[in-house]
Amino acid sequence: MKQNIIKNNHQEVLEIVSDKIEINNLQDALDLMGNAYNLGINNIAIREELLNPDFFDLTSGLAGNILQKLSNYQMKIAIIGNFKKYKSKSLDALILECNRRKQTFFVPDIQTATQRLTE
């Protein structure tokens, strides 16, 4: 897994870059959070294809568990992708609610991710 550190508004964003799924379960997410924490970074940007598809099936509980841990550790995340392909009203509602707040964002590109994470 490659990581880029992006600086914006005197803050840093840890961008995760990979060609394979990096987050398959809660432990993978905790490892990623620990890595960010060790770097002194509280903002993570990750592309949707690096998340296990179960993340987007809210009945699996994966998204809820990961987002709760991020909240507990006061870390922000931006998930980058095109979410219209998921045909789930509950996921649409989650995305809408998250994007209204200041901790989890579902955005179309890294520029928007960086901007939202460092506001």
C-alpha positions as CSV (number, residue, x, y, z in Angstrom):
1,M,0.0,0.0,0.0
2,K,1.3,3.4,-1.0
3,Q,0.5,6.5,1.0
4,N,0.7,10.1,0.0
5,I,0.6,12.9,2.4
6,I,-1.2,16.0,1.1
7,K,-0.9,19.3,2.9
8,N,-3.8,21.8,2.8
9,N,-4.7,24.7,5.2
10,H,-1.9,23.8,7.5
11,Q,-3.3,20.2,7.9
12,E,-2.3,16.9,6.4
13,V,-4.3,14.2,4.7
14,L,-3.1,10.6,4.4
15,E,-4.2,9.4,1.0
16,I,-4.2,5.6,0.5
17,V,-3.2,4.4,-2.9
18,S,-3.3,0.8,-3.9
19,D,-4.3,-1.6,-6.7
20,K,-6.1,-4.0,-4.3
21,I,-8.6,-3.9,-1.5
22,E,-6.9,-2.6,1.6
23,I,-9.8,-2.6,4.0
24,N,-11.5,-6.0,4.3
25,N,-12.5,-5.9,7.9
26,L,-12.5,-3.8,11.1
27,Q,-9.0,-4.8,12.0
28,D,-7.6,-3.5,8.6
29,A,-9.3,-0.2,9.3
30,L,-7.9,-0.1,12.8
31,D,-4.4,-0.7,11.4
32,L,-4.9,2.1,9.0
33,M,-6.0,4.4,11.7
34,G,-3.1,3.4,13.9
35,N,-0.7,4.1,11.0
36,A,-2.2,7.6,10.4
37,Y,-2.1,8.3,14.2
38,N,1.6,7.3,14.3
39,L,2.2,9.8,11.5
40,G,0.4,12.5,13.5
41,I,-2.4,12.7,10.8
42,N,-6.1,12.7,11.6
43,N,-7.5,12.8,8.1
44,I,-7.7,9.8,5.7
45,A,-8.7,9.7,2.1
46,I,-9.4,6.4,0.4
47,R,-10.9,5.3,-2.8
48,E,-14.1,3.2,-2.7
49,E,-12.5,0.4,-4.6
50,L,-10.0,-0.1,-1.8
51,L,-12.8,-1.0,0.6
52,N,-14.4,-4.4,0.7
53,P,-17.7,-4.3,-1.2
54,D,-19.4,-5.3,2.0
55,F,-18.7,-1.8,3.3
56,F,-21.4,-0.5,1.0
57,D,-23.9,-3.2,2.0
58,L,-25.0,-1.6,5.3
59,T,-26.6,-4.9,6.5
60,S,-23.1,-6.3,6.8
61,G,-22.3,-3.9,9.6
62,L,-18.8,-3.2,8.3
63,A,-19.4,0.5,7.5
64,G,-21.1,1.1,10.8
65,N,-18.3,-0.5,12.8
66,I,-15.5,1.3,10.9
67,L,-17.3,4.7,11.0
68,Q,-17.9,4.3,14.7
69,K,-14.2,3.6,15.4
70,L,-13.2,6.6,13.4
71,S,-15.6,8.7,15.4
72,N,-14.3,7.2,18.7
73,Y,-10.7,8.2,17.7
74,Q,-11.7,11.6,16.3
75,M,-10.4,10.8,12.9
76,K,-11.9,12.1,9.6
77,I,-12.3,10.1,6.5
78,A,-13.2,10.9,2.9
79,I,-14.3,8.0,0.7
80,I,-13.7,8.9,-3.0
81,G,-15.8,7.4,-5.7
82,N,-19.0,7.3,-7.7
83,F,-21.7,6.0,-5.3
84,K,-24.7,6.2,-7.6
85,K,-24.0,2.7,-8.8
86,Y,-25.1,1.4,-5.4
87,K,-28.9,0.9,-5.4
88,S,-29.6,1.3,-1.7
89,K,-31.8,3.9,-0.1
90,S,-30.2,3.3,3.3
91,L,-26.7,3.9,1.8
92,D,-28.0,7.0,0.0
93,A,-29.3,8.3,3.4
94,L,-26.0,7.5,5.1
95,I,-24.1,9.4,2.5
96,L,-26.4,12.4,2.7
97,E,-26.2,12.5,6.5
98,C,-22.4,12.0,6.6
99,N,-21.8,14.8,4.0
100,R,-23.8,17.2,6.2
101,R,-21.5,16.6,9.1
102,K,-17.7,17.1,9.5
103,Q,-16.2,13.7,10.1
104,T,-17.1,11.3,7.2
105,F,-17.4,12.4,3.6
106,F,-18.4,10.6,0.4
107,V,-16.8,12.7,-2.4
108,P,-16.1,12.4,-6.2
109,D,-12.3,13.2,-6.2
110,I,-9.2,13.7,-4.1
111,Q,-9.4,17.5,-4.5
112,T,-12.8,17.6,-2.9
113,A,-11.7,15.1,-0.2
114,T,-8.7,17.2,0.7
115,Q,-10.8,20.4,0.9
116,R,-13.6,18.8,3.0
117,L,-11.1,17.1,5.4
118,T,-9.1,20.3,6.0
119,E,-12.0,22.8,6.4
